[in-house]
């Protein structure tokens, strides 16, 4: 990389245009930049979650996910470049199975919450879903690779499972949605 980031203030984006990794200039409100931004926000939110005390297996896996998301952002910033592979999707599926294996089956919907770490995992899950919507929107007009779409979809599932794991490991129950509560009384 050399001194690639030695100059932070460039003023090249002042007119609402930004550069992609291949040198192409695009509007900052383009579907591609919206998708890149959503993935970046997701990665930053995982950084906040990782600042919490977490079980080692969760922290280690989320750190790997952050690297994958950086690769994914790189793929989005260079049209035609492929950085995310099916093997990364399969690793996510395996992790979901492993983390979910010891959880009690769900019989009710759950609300986001419990511990702070679980709440942050739910926030990351909702940002992940927004990133997925941005990728679908981008895919309507430009190519988005199948592994990228699958990865983000599976990642939201993992974050849901990890929220449950974090509550369980802290001795907290899932926050169940109560359909039988009185409404408007």
Helices and strands as residue ranges (DSSP letters): E 17-19, E 25-27, H 31-50, H 56-77, H 86-100, E 110-111, H 116-139, H 146-169, E 175-176
